[in-house]
């Protein structure tokens, strides 16, 4: 075997985040028209909303729904304000020829959201009489922005809502190109759907059809423009990020629900080359949401509530296909050449693929009445570093024409040690685990994981009539008991009554009956017991018209049987030594595949985590450990479930829920007991009761304590709900803490900020994990030598050498490195495809992981590349369709803000510490999006009923 040449090294001179900023003196005026909301109609709507018994906030109309409807239906609108009292409610390049769409959207919104209880009111006539739009010329500056008192940019409404659209339109109208596949004959960029948030995308058109192993689908690329801000940065910042969109080519068989409280939904993209409504518009995609019920051939699609009555009355209703027709034959509506009968549908319609969707691999039934084979989408996800940097360089001269320039590279923060602190778990603990309904090969796989992966010694013993196996190690032991629940794990018939109330009562009665059987067969133990349960996937139960027992098991067993649940699929496939994928090969000569061992390893380690096997928190600043806490805010329909999680200096981890009427006292409890409390329905608070949330959050900060403690606040959930306004970009001010629940926009409220001297020991770090606001990051440096330049397509970063393997064995033994060195390597080009047509970069570049300093208190942190991402970073997905099936890897950043520190604290070390907590797990070696304490809270959500 030829030895692979040693990679060349590149020393990174900085970390390039592909962001652009408006020049300080930049100015971009635009000519457009705006119209105010009909003043005479607003008081009538407010009275109707106040009388709506289901209205959550009587003083705030649900204008978000109206904004979505208008942007979905009227392509000529540039922006729609959610403030109906704003002087510019609607903005357009030119006034629409008529107000038909606006009137229909208003009527659907009022009847469906504002006043569904007033069925006797002729809202269509009222709106028709009142809707007189007075369009006025306007000339806003798209680069206008101010500066907040904390030094953060404050973009104008025109900047937030329209700059992205104007830039996208400029890219399309001027026929811009990146190089690579968008230079193919017939390819061009078209406008994507409008967004209520002001984001806008351009799509490469037409899409490409891909077939792989029987799976079929369409895909294309799009560039997404959006304006963002970062704390204490006075610049108007712009992101332009490449994405992959995948679309169906065969009939979908399964579309999952994203919420326990809402039906499944999907999105169709509608495309008409000469405009959707009038035939005179720019080529544009519209987003059309549909509601999904059923699975496989019983699946049905309908327009989301409000759309049918609008579509039937539009000037050209035939332009909008019936959703269920698109479902039955996606290829016919996606491609005119595949229509078959010569009648190409108009507009073309595409089902936009999302994670979890499955499709029939062909359009015919299986032989002899057999089940039709299903699969996923053949297109890979993500882009590569070369793609992101290519887009960045291609956009630079285009945006400079509009006084928007690239942001300079940031500096990396070097850790004092490149090795992670040693993970120390509780010693000498025996964890009880029950194995329910395991096939022989599944049981063999579990035994292999315990002995060969976790390194435990197998000891067999008897416990009454049940066979019990003991596995002992130096640090911990496992007591494994084989249980036989029999038919208790089978699904039960679904309620079929046509009346929703009767159907709900029948479902609850059947669930209660099964829960009682589980409790009788498995009475509660004195301590939590891990329960490893072998079950089929959700499609099996839906096809058989049975209730899936997975969610009921997680809701019932913790509270009634003191058992924590981990579900696994059966291990029932033979190894294939000739397979291309090594995951299908035999594990160490056994009858179990390697990927099954990895799957069972992950399940067992996660079950041990639930039972309390967690690492003790590492020290900060090289001193004694400090207490780390965080509040995880889970969603449960009309309620929030706030969970206060603490990891104390003695190694214990606790959880606490908010008191409620049924449980007026909620003490701290060990973290392994929290699932039982959640399964009982405790800790819920109404979404509108922000005062209770703020009070609970303030108690979590422990203002009367003096010991060293760190509170990690997740801005994505706490800043947006009015719970803790201080965490918002425009308000957060270093070392000037404003308590949760205190308004920062009320002119009559003058908050008195708290200083570190008045709150000894307290430290607060705000993190932002919103991917829509944060840039990717890459190391850049001098161009490599000539020999290395020839191999630049295979260039890799030093994260390859880190402890980021997916093997669970590394979870117990390996410690890994704390961070990447600020350098990269030039790798082997033999494993990559060339990138014809793409311009070469004039500098060296590579993958980066670690922490980069953005300003005095703000940092952007990037995790190492996961072991599952094996595609060399120089392989481009922009170059051509040959790489469409490959999965790229986007180095997404996390914003870390050292918001409140004690005197003498080093913000750099605090940021590095939070980054360390993203990799400081005992149940996985993979770095997580969130720090450990918040990641644990996220995992608790599965027990909320």
Buried (B, 14 or more C-beta within 10 A) or exposed (E): EEEEEEBBBBEBBBBBBBBBBBBEEBEBEBEBBBBBBBEEBBEBBBEBBEEBEEBEEEEEBBBEBBBBBBBBBBBBBBBBBBEBEEEBBBBBBEBBEEBBBBBBBBBBBBBBBBBEEBEEBEBBEBBEEBBEBEBEEBEBBBBBBEEBEBBBBBBBBBBBBBBBBBBBBBBBEEEBBBBBBBEEEEBBBBBBBBBBEBBBBBBBBBBBBBEBEBBBBBBBBBBBBBBBBBBBBBBBBBBBBBBBBBBBBBBBBBBBEEEEEEEBBBBBBBBBEEBBBBEEBBBBBBBBBBBBEEBBEEBEBBBBBBBBBBBEBBEBEEBBBBBEBBBBBBBBBBBBEBBEEEEBBBBBBBBBBBEEBBBBBEEEEEEEEEEBEBBBBBBBBBBBBBBBBBBBBBBBEBBEEBBBBBBEBBEBBBBEEBEBBEBEBBEEBEBBBBBBBBEEBBBBBBBBBBBBBBBBEEEEEEEEEEEBBBBEBEBBBBBBBBBEBEEBBBBBEBBEEEEEEEBEEBBEEBBEEBBEEBBEEBEBEEEBBBBBBBBBBBBEBBBBEBBBBBBBBBBBBBBBBBBBBBBBBBBEEEBEEEEEEEBBBBBEEBBBBBBBBBBBBBBBBBBBBBBBBBBBBBBBBEEEBBBBBBBBBBBBEEBBBBBBBBBBBEBBBBBBBBBBEEBEEBEBBEBBBBBBBBBBBBBBBEBEEBEBBBBBBBBBBBEEEEEBBBBBBBBBBBBEBBBBBBBBBBBBBBBBBBBBBBEBEEEEEEBEEBEBEEBEBBBBBBBBBEBEBBBBBBBBBEBBEEEBBEBBBBBBBBBBEBBBBBBBBBBBEBEBBBBBBBBBBBBBBEBBBBBEBBEEBEBBBBBBBBBBBBBEBBBBBBBBBBBEBEBBBBBBBBBBBEBBBBBBBBBBBBBBBBBBBBEEBEBBBBBBBBBBBBBBBBBBBBBBBBBBBBBBBBBBBBBBB
